């Protein structure tokens, strides 16, 4: 019996060492990036002698493609509202999960275009199947 317990402990320790080795080899993070390597360069000037002025206005990125107008049906107009804020030059609309019956959005007649930015508030949004 004791040799069976010893074997189980040995296999458990060996498995633990294997997991630790894999995490160490991967850098120990979930981002799949080796430590010290920059995969995506940061936004901003690459020349450290050319600092940007924080008071400079932020220009929205150039828009590409066709603009698609959003269509919000009357039954959702109380739950999808203009927040009054803007981001990248577009109005920010809020989808209030608390306002929706059971937190479920019925998408019938709804078209979320690229003319607004949408923010979900009040919980996890579920979409009803049609």
FIBAKOL-970481 format. One record per residue (C-alpha): x, y, z; residue number from 1. Coordinates in steps of 0.001 Angstrom, whole numbers, plus 500000, padded with zeros to 6 digits. Example, Ala and Ser with C-alpha at 12.3 -4.5 7.8 and 13.67 -1.06 7.14 Angstrom:
<atoms>
<atom><x>512300</x><y>495500</y><z>507800</z><nr>1</nr></atom>
<atom><x>513670</x><y>498940</y><z>507140</z><nr>2</nr></atom>
</atoms>
This chain:
<atoms>
<atom><x>500000</x><y>500000</y><z>500000</z><nr>1</nr></atom>
<atom><x>502723</x><y>502486</y><z>500857</z><nr>2</nr></atom>
<atom><x>504491</x><y>501952</y><z>497533</z><nr>3</nr></atom>
<atom><x>501226</x><y>502740</y><z>495742</z><nr>4</nr></atom>
<atom><x>500888</x><y>505984</y><z>497719</z><nr>5</nr></atom>
<atom><x>504521</x><y>506809</y><z>497004</z><nr>6</nr></atom>
<atom><x>503983</x><y>506228</y><z>493290</z><nr>7</nr></atom>
<atom><x>500961</x><y>508534</y><z>493292</z><nr>8</nr></atom>
<atom><x>502939</x><y>511238</y><z>495088</z><nr>9</nr></atom>
<atom><x>505813</x><y>510847</y><z>492636</z><nr>10</nr></atom>
<atom><x>503495</x><y>511130</y><z>489615</z><nr>11</nr></atom>
<atom><x>501778</x><y>514162</y><z>491141</z><nr>12</nr></atom>
<atom><x>505135</x><y>515861</y><z>491776</z><nr>13</nr></atom>
<atom><x>506287</x><y>515007</y><z>488244</z><nr>14</nr></atom>
<atom><x>503077</x><y>516475</y><z>486787</z><nr>15</nr></atom>
<atom><x>503504</x><y>519621</y><z>488862</z><nr>16</nr></atom>
<atom><x>507091</x><y>520026</y><z>487626</z><nr>17</nr></atom>
<atom><x>505862</x><y>519632</y><z>484050</z><nr>18</nr></atom>
<atom><x>503233</x><y>522355</y><z>484470</z><nr>19</nr></atom>
<atom><x>505762</x><y>524697</y><z>486078</z><nr>20</nr></atom>
<atom><x>508223</x><y>524030</y><z>483243</z><nr>21</nr></atom>
<atom><x>505611</x><y>524799</y><z>480589</z><nr>22</nr></atom>
<atom><x>504590</x><y>528036</y><z>482308</z><nr>23</nr></atom>
<atom><x>508210</x><y>529082</y><z>482687</z><nr>24</nr></atom>
<atom><x>508946</x><y>528358</y><z>479026</z><nr>25</nr></atom>
<atom><x>505931</x><y>530412</y><z>477944</z><nr>26</nr></atom>
<atom><x>506860</x><y>533366</y><z>480089</z><nr>27</nr></atom>
<atom><x>504275</x><y>532569</y><z>482722</z><nr>28</nr></atom>
<atom><x>501556</x><y>534718</y><z>481223</z><nr>29</nr></atom>
<atom><x>498442</x><y>534170</y><z>479200</z><nr>30</nr></atom>
<atom><x>499408</x><y>536718</y><z>476568</z><nr>31</nr></atom>
<atom><x>501606</x><y>534222</y><z>474680</z><nr>32</nr></atom>
<atom><x>504453</x><y>536715</y><z>474613</z><nr>33</nr></atom>
<atom><x>507971</x><y>535935</y><z>475694</z><nr>34</nr></atom>
<atom><x>509227</x><y>538289</y><z>478394</z><nr>35</nr></atom>
<atom><x>511087</x><y>541287</y><z>477037</z><nr>36</nr></atom>
<atom><x>509822</x><y>541054</y><z>473466</z><nr>37</nr></atom>
<atom><x>507576</x><y>543764</y><z>472041</z><nr>38</nr></atom>
<atom><x>505240</x><y>542136</y><z>469574</z><nr>39</nr></atom>
<atom><x>503125</x><y>545194</y><z>468741</z><nr>40</nr></atom>
<atom><x>504857</x><y>548571</y><z>468906</z><nr>41</nr></atom>
<atom><x>503067</x><y>551163</y><z>471033</z><nr>42</nr></atom>
<atom><x>501208</x><y>554032</y><z>469415</z><nr>43</nr></atom>
<atom><x>502928</x><y>557365</y><z>469434</z><nr>44</nr></atom>
<atom><x>506206</x><y>558835</y><z>468304</z><nr>45</nr></atom>
<atom><x>509093</x><y>556451</y><z>467786</z><nr>46</nr></atom>
<atom><x>511634</x><y>559247</y><z>468201</z><nr>47</nr></atom>
<atom><x>512029</x><y>560072</y><z>471915</z><nr>48</nr></atom>
<atom><x>513188</x><y>563596</y><z>471007</z><nr>49</nr></atom>
<atom><x>509779</x><y>564336</y><z>469423</z><nr>50</nr></atom>
<atom><x>507335</x><y>564276</y><z>472355</z><nr>51</nr></atom>
<atom><x>503676</x><y>564888</y><z>471670</z><nr>52</nr></atom>
<atom><x>501923</x><y>567682</y><z>473477</z><nr>53</nr></atom>
<atom><x>499148</x><y>566252</y><z>475683</z><nr>54</nr></atom>
<atom><x>497027</x><y>569331</y><z>474941</z><nr>55</nr></atom>
<atom><x>497037</x><y>568624</y><z>471193</z><nr>56</nr></atom>
<atom><x>493569</x><y>567621</y><z>469958</z><nr>57</nr></atom>
<atom><x>493143</x><y>563949</y><z>469148</z><nr>58</nr></atom>
<atom><x>492235</x><y>563401</y><z>465522</z><nr>59</nr></atom>
<atom><x>489926</x><y>560454</y><z>464885</z><nr>60</nr></atom>
<atom><x>491356</x><y>557826</y><z>462569</z><nr>61</nr></atom>
<atom><x>490292</x><y>558118</y><z>458951</z><nr>62</nr></atom>
<atom><x>487111</x><y>556228</y><z>458328</z><nr>63</nr></atom>
<atom><x>487135</x><y>553610</y><z>455659</z><nr>64</nr></atom>
<atom><x>484330</x><y>551839</y><z>453920</z><nr>65</nr></atom>
<atom><x>480673</x><y>552650</y><z>453775</z><nr>66</nr></atom>
<atom><x>478771</x><y>554246</y><z>456619</z><nr>67</nr></atom>
<atom><x>475897</x><y>552072</y><z>457799</z><nr>68</nr></atom>
<atom><x>473085</x><y>553899</y><z>459582</z><nr>69</nr></atom>
<atom><x>471748</x><y>552340</y><z>462774</z><nr>70</nr></atom>
<atom><x>468064</x><y>551478</y><z>463055</z><nr>71</nr></atom>
<atom><x>466686</x><y>551323</y><z>466598</z><nr>72</nr></atom>
<atom><x>463063</x><y>550120</y><z>466699</z><nr>73</nr></atom>
<atom><x>460561</x><y>551983</y><z>468891</z><nr>74</nr></atom>
<atom><x>460272</x><y>549092</y><z>471369</z><nr>75</nr></atom>
<atom><x>464007</x><y>549456</y><z>472183</z><nr>76</nr></atom>
<atom><x>464221</x><y>553260</y><z>472206</z><nr>77</nr></atom>
<atom><x>463998</x><y>553364</y><z>476021</z><nr>78</nr></atom>
<atom><x>466812</x><y>550804</y><z>476404</z><nr>79</nr></atom>
<atom><x>469220</x><y>552072</y><z>473724</z><nr>80</nr></atom>
<atom><x>469846</x><y>555756</y><z>474392</z><nr>81</nr></atom>
<atom><x>472354</x><y>558468</y><z>473558</z><nr>82</nr></atom>
<atom><x>474749</x><y>558907</y><z>476490</z><nr>83</nr></atom>
<atom><x>475681</x><y>562428</y><z>475420</z><nr>84</nr></atom>
<atom><x>479343</x><y>561407</y><z>475179</z><nr>85</nr></atom>
<atom><x>481412</x><y>561063</y><z>472022</z><nr>86</nr></atom>
<atom><x>484383</x><y>558905</y><z>471107</z><nr>87</nr></atom>
<atom><x>486408</x><y>559208</y><z>467905</z><nr>88</nr></atom>
<atom><x>483929</x><y>561844</y><z>466741</z><nr>89</nr></atom>
<atom><x>480920</x><y>559518</y><z>467030</z><nr>90</nr></atom>
<atom><x>478093</x><y>559603</y><z>469582</z><nr>91</nr></atom>
<atom><x>478183</x><y>556886</y><z>472240</z><nr>92</nr></atom>
<atom><x>474903</x><y>555042</y><z>472763</z><nr>93</nr></atom>
<atom><x>474213</x><y>552943</y><z>475868</z><nr>94</nr></atom>
<atom><x>472447</x><y>549586</y><z>475725</z><nr>95</nr></atom>
<atom><x>470937</x><y>549196</y><z>479209</z><nr>96</nr></atom>
<atom><x>470630</x><y>545514</y><z>480101</z><nr>97</nr></atom>
<atom><x>468582</x><y>546388</y><z>483205</z><nr>98</nr></atom>
<atom><x>465940</x><y>548005</y><z>480967</z><nr>99</nr></atom>
<atom><x>465503</x><y>544890</y><z>478808</z><nr>100</nr></atom>
<atom><x>462950</x><y>542269</y><z>479919</z><nr>101</nr></atom>
<atom><x>465009</x><y>539539</y><z>481578</z><nr>102</nr></atom>
<atom><x>468185</x><y>541190</y><z>480276</z><nr>103</nr></atom>
<atom><x>467462</x><y>539694</y><z>476851</z><nr>104</nr></atom>
<atom><x>467623</x><y>541762</y><z>473672</z><nr>105</nr></atom>
<atom><x>465148</x><y>540893</y><z>470925</z><nr>106</nr></atom>
<atom><x>467003</x><y>541959</y><z>467758</z><nr>107</nr></atom>
<atom><x>463890</x><y>542110</y><z>465550</z><nr>108</nr></atom>
<atom><x>464150</x><y>545313</y><z>463498</z><nr>109</nr></atom>
<atom><x>467441</x><y>546330</y><z>465159</z><nr>110</nr></atom>
<atom><x>470457</x><y>547275</y><z>463068</z><nr>111</nr></atom>
<atom><x>473607</x><y>548403</y><z>464874</z><nr>112</nr></atom>
<atom><x>475498</x><y>550341</y><z>462236</z><nr>113</nr></atom>
<atom><x>478892</x><y>551998</y><z>462358</z><nr>114</nr></atom>
<atom><x>477516</x><y>555516</y><z>462806</z><nr>115</nr></atom>
<atom><x>477455</x><y>555199</y><z>466621</z><nr>116</nr></atom>
<atom><x>479597</x><y>553526</y><z>469278</z><nr>117</nr></atom>
<atom><x>477673</x><y>551221</y><z>471606</z><nr>118</nr></atom>
<atom><x>478413</x><y>550560</y><z>475283</z><nr>119</nr></atom>
<atom><x>476649</x><y>547779</y><z>477200</z><nr>120</nr></atom>
<atom><x>475815</x><y>548612</y><z>480825</z><nr>121</nr></atom>
<atom><x>474025</x><y>546880</y><z>483657</z><nr>122</nr></atom>
<atom><x>475117</x><y>543278</y><z>483250</z><nr>123</nr></atom>
<atom><x>475622</x><y>540581</y><z>480680</z><nr>124</nr></atom>
<atom><x>473565</x><y>541047</y><z>477533</z><nr>125</nr></atom>
<atom><x>471739</x><y>538049</y><z>476097</z><nr>126</nr></atom>
<atom><x>470339</x><y>537974</y><z>472567</z><nr>127</nr></atom>
<atom><x>466973</x><y>536276</y><z>471979</z><nr>128</nr></atom>
<atom><x>466762</x><y>533838</y><z>469106</z><nr>129</nr></atom>
<atom><x>464263</x><y>534624</y><z>466394</z><nr>130</nr></atom>
</atoms>
